[in-house]
Amino acid sequence: MRLMAVSLVFLLSLTAPSWATDSAPLRLAYQNRIGSVLPLLADQLGLFADQGLNVQIQRFSSGPACSEALYTGAADIATMGDTAALIALARNMPVRVLTSHASGAGRHRLMVIDPALQQLTDLRGKRIGVKLGTSTHGGLLALLQRHDLAGGAVKLVNLAPETQIEALQAGSIDALAASEPTPSQAESQGARELANLAGDDNLYPILTLARHDMAQRPEQLRAFMAALQQALDYLQQQPQAARRRVAEALGLPEALVEQAMARHQYHLRFDAPLRASLEQTGHFLLQQGLIPQLPNLAAAQLIVPAAAKTNQ
């Protein structure tokens, strides 16, 4: 009987994926935001499990929170916007870029309620709620600089996205700057767009980062990327069903989700145009003193090796 049990374990070790016997699951931190539709769909549709992965999910409302989970070792892979990613890379955190899973120049919006605020210059001396360290924060600083509102002309109030609409309605802030779906939610509650943070042809990529030691787990990385590709295929082939899934997961009206998703492009790539946008943002963040140095983006990508071919 003991010999039979040992033989069974041996046979399982031959047939199971090499990561299946690893006691440590893959820990993923992603944002419950419209920009993270691909990991959200992969999670909701069970695509990670379909690829043989045991994934532990952590959901956060901002990129800096995901970045912190990655830095502290609480997560192996995390999603975040360009600013949070550049801060992590510039500070030599033990992370690499896996891919960009979305982008969208129009996904950051500046929202107000006060009818007296009709143009950006009306914000001089006013309070803007924004989550510091996010891609929205970087885009807002660039917007303010282009309109001669930098250097303390407005007061930035550090607020998480989930508290911004209430603060705007209460008059604690005069405007909010956020990525989707917060602006569309604010719009549905009486706010209006004062400005879009798009400018200078920046694509504002949203990135998937992994701890550098994930390079030692190539099978898991391949399975993770395959699950994201399945999610992208589902989104492209069944957009209405995908929007419904996202709406249910985020607890938002489907019409609002459709409006917010239309401001994004979903993909799996880390090509020259996306790196150029990151470099542009990086130069601005360096100028603002938010990063100590420009990260080497050419060396920042964690290349997922192709599976070894076997002779049949």
C-alpha positions in Angstrom: 0.0 0.0 0.0 2.8 2.4 0.9 4.6 1.6 -2.4 1.4 2.3 -4.3 1.0 5.7 -2.6 4.6 6.7 -3.4 4.1 5.6 -7.0 0.9 7.7 -7.2 2.8 10.8 -5.9 5.5 10.2 -8.4 3.1 9.9 -11.3 1.3 13.1 -10.3 4.6 15.0 -10.2 5.2 13.9 -13.8 1.8 15.0 -15.1 1.1 18.2 -13.1 2.4 21.6 -14.1 5.7 22.4 -12.4 4.2 25.1 -10.3 1.2 23.0 -9.2 3.2 21.5 -6.3 4.4 24.9 -5.2 2.7 25.6 -1.8 2.9 29.4 -2.4 0.0 30.8 -4.5 0.4 33.7 -6.9 -0.6 36.9 -5.1 -2.2 39.5 -7.3 -3.0 43.1 -6.2 -5.2 45.0 -8.7 -7.3 48.2 -8.6 -11.0 48.1 -8.5 -10.9 50.7 -11.3 -12.0 50.7 -14.9 -8.4 50.6 -16.0 -8.0 47.2 -14.5 -10.7 45.5 -16.5 -8.5 42.7 -17.8 -7.3 41.3 -14.4 -10.8 41.9 -13.1 -12.3 39.8 -15.9 -9.7 37.1 -15.5 -10.6 36.9 -11.8 -14.4 37.0 -12.3 -14.4 34.5 -15.2 -12.1 32.0 -13.4 -9.5 32.3 -16.1 -6.5 32.1 -13.7 -7.9 28.8 -12.4 -8.4 27.6 -16.0 -4.6 28.2 -16.5 -3.8 26.1 -13.5 -3.0 29.0 -11.2 -3.9 29.3 -7.5 -4.3 33.1 -7.3 -4.9 35.1 -4.1 -6.6 38.4 -5.0 -6.2 41.7 -3.2 -8.2 44.7 -4.5 -7.3 48.3 -3.8 -8.7 51.6 -4.9 -5.3 53.2 -6.0 -2.0 52.4 -7.6 0.1 53.4 -4.7 -1.7 50.9 -2.5 -0.9 48.2 -5.0 2.7 49.4 -5.3 3.0 49.1 -1.5 1.7 45.6 -1.5 4.3 44.7 -4.1 7.2 46.5 -2.3 6.4 44.8 1.1 6.2 41.4 -0.5 2.4 41.1 0.2 1.9 40.7 -3.6 3.9 39.1 -6.4 2.2 41.0 -9.2 0.3 44.3 -9.1 -1.4 46.9 -11.3 -0.9 50.6 -11.2 -0.8 53.8 -13.3 2.3 55.4 -14.8 3.2 57.6 -11.9 3.1 54.9 -9.2 5.1 52.6 -11.5 7.7 55.2 -12.3 8.1 56.0 -8.6 8.7 52.4 -7.9 11.2 51.9 -10.7 13.0 55.1 -10.0 13.5 54.2 -6.3 15.0 50.9 -7.4 12.3 48.8 -5.9 12.7 45.0 -6.7 10.1 45.1 -9.5 9.9 44.9 -13.2 7.3 45.7 -15.9 5.3 42.7 -17.2 3.1 44.5 -19.6 0.7 47.4 -20.0 -2.9 46.2 -19.9 -4.7 49.5 -20.7 -4.1 53.1 -21.5 -6.2 56.2 -22.2 -5.5 59.9 -22.4 -9.0 60.8 -21.5 -9.5 58.6 -18.5 -8.4 61.3 -16.0 -11.0 64.1 -15.5 -11.3 67.2 -13.4 -14.8 67.5 -12.0 -16.6 70.4 -10.3 -20.1 71.3 -9.0 -19.9 75.1 -8.3 -21.4 76.9 -11.3 -19.0 79.8 -10.7 -16.1 77.5 -11.8 -16.2 77.8 -15.6 -12.5 77.6 -16.6 -9.3 76.3 -15.2 -8.1 79.7 -14.1 -11.1 79.9 -11.8 -9.4 77.3 -9.6 -6.7 79.7 -8.4 -6.7 79.5 -4.6 -9.1 76.6 -4.6 -8.8 73.1 -3.2 -8.6 70.0 -5.5 -9.0 66.5 -4.2 -6.6 64.0 -5.7 -4.9 60.8 -4.6 -1.2 61.7 -4.4 1.3 59.5 -6.1 -1.2 58.3 -8.8 -1.2 58.8 -12.5 -4.0 61.3 -12.0 -1.7 63.3 -9.7 1.0 63.4 -12.3 -1.4 64.4 -15.0 -3.0 67.1 -12.8 0.4 68.6 -12.1 1.2 68.8 -15.8 -2.2 70.3 -16.5 -1.8 73.0 -13.8 1.7 73.8 -15.1 0.4 74.3 -18.7 -2.2 76.8 -17.4 0.1 78.7 -15.1 -1.4 77.3 -11.9 1.6 75.5 -10.5 3.7 76.4 -7.5 0.9 76.6 -4.9 -1.7 78.5 -7.0 -4.1 75.7 -5.9 -4.1 73.5 -2.9 -4.0 69.7 -3.5 -5.9 67.6 -0.9 -4.8 64.0 -0.6 -8.0 62.0 -0.9 -8.7 58.4 -1.9 -11.1 58.1 -4.9 -13.9 56.6 -2.8 -14.1 59.7 -0.6 -13.8 62.4 -3.3 -17.4 62.7 -4.4 -18.7 63.1 -0.9 -16.0 65.7 -0.1 -17.0 67.6 -3.3 -20.7 67.6 -2.4 -19.9 68.7 1.1 -17.8 71.6 -0.1 -14.6 70.3 1.6 -13.0 70.5 -1.8 -13.8 72.7 -4.8 -12.9 70.1 -7.5 -11.8 66.5 -7.7 -9.3 64.9 -10.1 -9.6 61.1 -10.6 -9.5 58.3 -13.1 -12.6 56.4 -14.2 -15.0 55.4 -12.8 -15.0 58.2 -10.2 -15.6 61.1 -12.7 -18.5 59.3 -14.3 -19.9 58.5 -10.9 -19.6 62.2 -9.9 -21.2 63.2 -13.2 -24.2 61.0 -12.4 -24.5 62.9 -9.1 -24.5 66.4 -10.5 -20.9 67.2 -11.1 -19.5 68.3 -14.5 -16.2 68.1 -16.3 -14.1 71.3 -16.1 -11.1 69.8 -17.8 -9.7 66.6 -19.2 -6.1 65.8 -18.1 -5.1 64.6 -21.6 -2.3 66.6 -23.2 1.0 66.4 -25.0 0.1 63.1 -26.7 0.6 61.1 -23.5 -1.1 57.7 -23.6 -1.1 57.4 -19.8 -0.5 53.7 -19.7 -1.6 51.4 -16.9 1.0 48.8 -16.1 1.3 45.3 -14.6 4.4 45.0 -12.5 5.9 41.9 -10.9 8.6 41.4 -8.3 11.9 40.6 -9.9 12.0 37.1 -8.3 9.0 36.1 -10.4 11.6 35.6 -13.1 12.3 32.3 -11.3 8.7 31.2 -11.8 8.3 31.4 -15.7 5.5 28.8 -15.8 3.3 31.0 -13.5 4.2 34.1 -15.5 3.2 32.4 -18.8 -0.1 31.1 -17.3 -0.8 34.6 -15.8 -0.3 36.3 -19.2 -2.3 33.6 -20.9 -5.2 34.4 -18.6 -5.0 38.1 -19.3 -5.0 37.3 -23.0 -8.1 35.2 -22.6 -9.7 38.2 -20.7 -8.8 40.5 -23.6 -10.3 38.1 -26.2 -13.5 37.9 -24.1 -13.7 41.7 -23.9 -13.2 42.0 -27.7 -15.6 39.2 -28.7 -18.3 39.8 -26.1 -18.1 43.5 -25.1 -21.6 43.7 -23.7 -21.2 40.6 -21.5 -17.8 41.9 -20.4 -19.3 45.3 -19.4 -22.0 43.5 -17.4 -19.4 41.5 -15.6 -17.4 44.6 -14.7 -20.6 46.5 -13.6 -21.5 43.6 -11.3 -18.0 43.3 -9.9 -17.7 47.1 -9.2 -21.3 47.6 -8.1 -21.9 50.2 -10.8 -24.7 50.8 -13.4 -23.8 49.2 -16.7 -24.4 52.4 -18.6 -21.9 54.2 -16.4 -19.3 51.4 -16.9 -19.8 51.6 -20.7 -19.2 55.3 -20.6 -16.1 54.9 -18.5 -14.6 52.0 -20.5 -15.0 54.0 -23.7 -12.2 56.3 -22.4 -9.8 53.4 -22.3 -7.9 51.2 -24.7 -7.3 47.7 -23.6 -4.3 45.7 -24.8 -1.3 43.6 -23.7 1.9 45.3 -24.8 4.8 47.4 -23.7 6.0 49.0 -27.0 7.8 52.1 -28.0 4.8 54.5 -27.9 3.9 53.4 -24.4 7.5 53.7 -23.2 7.7 57.2 -24.8 4.7 58.2 -22.8 6.4 56.9 -19.6 9.6 58.7 -20.5 7.6 61.9 -20.9 5.9 61.5 -17.6 9.2 60.5 -16.0 10.9 63.7 -17.1 8.1 65.7 -15.6 8.1 63.8 -12.3 11.9 64.4 -12.1 11.4 68.1 -12.7 8.8 68.2 -10.0 11.1 66.4 -7.5 8.8 63.4 -7.2 11.4 60.8 -8.4 15.1 60.9 -7.7 16.2 59.7 -11.1 14.8 58.6 -14.5 14.4 54.8 -14.5 16.0 52.8 -17.3 12.8 51.7 -19.1 14.8 49.7 -21.6 15.9 47.4 -18.8 12.7 47.6 -16.8 10.7 44.9 -18.6 10.6 41.4 -17.2 10.5 39.2 -20.4 8.4 36.1 -20.0 10.3 33.3 -21.7 8.5 31.1 -24.2 7.8 27.5 -23.1 10.4 25.1 -24.0 9.5 22.9 -27.0 9.3 19.2 -26.4 10.1 16.5 -28.9 7.1 14.2 -29.5 
